[in-house]
Amino acid sequence: MKIPQGYRFASTYAGIRKERKDDLALIVSDPPAAAAAVFTTNRVQAAPLRVGREHLARSGGRVRAVLVNAGNANCATRTGLQVARKCCRELARRLGAKAVEIFPSSTGVIGVELDVELIIARLPDLVAHLAPDRLPDVADAIMTTDTVPKIATRELKLCGGSVRIAGVTKGAGMIHPNMATTLAFLMTDAAIAPAVLRRLLVNAVEQSYHRLSVDGDTSTNDTVLLLANGASGRRLGPRDRPAFQAALDDLAADLARQIARDGEGARTLVTIEVEGTRDDAAAAAIARSIANSPLVKTAIAGRDPNWGRVLVAAGYAGVEFDPAKVDIYLQGVKVCERGLAADFPEEEMERRLAAPECAIRFVIRGRGEGRTRFWTCDLTEGYVHINADYRT
């Protein structure tokens, strides 16, 4: 695993979650990194998200450290802002940094007061155990209902030499386009100005986290943060941007797929491709509607090639199209032609749908150039059990 230079990581158990499992993580950049972030579109926003946005503005887009806790969202509480700000001040003091250079983040249960002393007490241990090879520990510590940690790395050559990109993310439920119950921390050792960094991040998120849905719910803490500390000594020039953007897009899409694959109670990763719409936005709207349809998702869970549900979900997406020009493919097999049933082997399709991955392709015949790719998962009884017991 090729981790970007100039970053150190640590995690520990602070007693925030009931299970004795690391629930506090730290990412430190030496030197301070340029930073850009995108956040949830939910009108209800957690305290650490509000503080993080404020710190990015006041620091001019510079971050020295990211402090993340799992098990408590620090949202809709009386002391949320005080907790987030005190954690930043205390960590900054131990790192010799400014409080506005600390980026706080939380994930977990909403509406439960977070005991700040649990975090403060563990900061010395976190700082003392920072190491360049502990990124996997961070990926593990930030999980909530996730069943596996999610991490990805890339390396690419620029005009002046090689740079690296790495990312960790979490999420398995309350996942919907325009962010989700997900945190993602991406980092590179290339030198990139904050304004350029933001454009790169927005482009990458649009093709990854905004093309992802598990259950149609959008959370209060969703954050994707991108850091660039220049520790490689390589500056991203104009000629390097397309290659860097492609690598960042690929890494973000990899992380998004990992979330969909690990959807709460999911057995099947579903990839939806839509093509032939008037533009990409229309394709995304149709894909999102298909992905969020409980009937489509349960059909996949039941190994039922019920293409009619796909057509219906597309039909209420708010996009104009002629159903008589629609072809639908499941697992590469045409099951609908020009809006009507195609001849396909029913039993064979049931076997194909038992695979761990399912491909849905929705094609509108004609000259439309819009297209998109979207990720979701099936919907099983496991989702109900997980969410019914989440608080208790």
Secondary structure by P-SEA (a helix, b strand, c coil): cccccccccccccccccccccccbbbbbbcccccccccccccccccaaaaaaaaaaaaacccccbbbbbccccccccccaaaaaaaaaaaaaaaaccccccbbbbbbccccccccaaaaaaaaaaaaaaccccaaaaaaaaacccccbbbbbbbbbbcccbbbbbbbccccccccccccccbbbbbbbcccccaaaaaaaaaaaaaacccccccccccccbbbbbbbbcccccccccccaaaaaaaaaaaaaaaaaaaaaaacccccbbbbbbbcccccaaaaaaaaaaaaacaaaaaaaaaccccaaaaaaaaaaccbbbbcccbbbbccccccccccccccccaaaaaaaacccbbbbbbbbcccccccbbbbbbbbcaaaaaaaaaccc
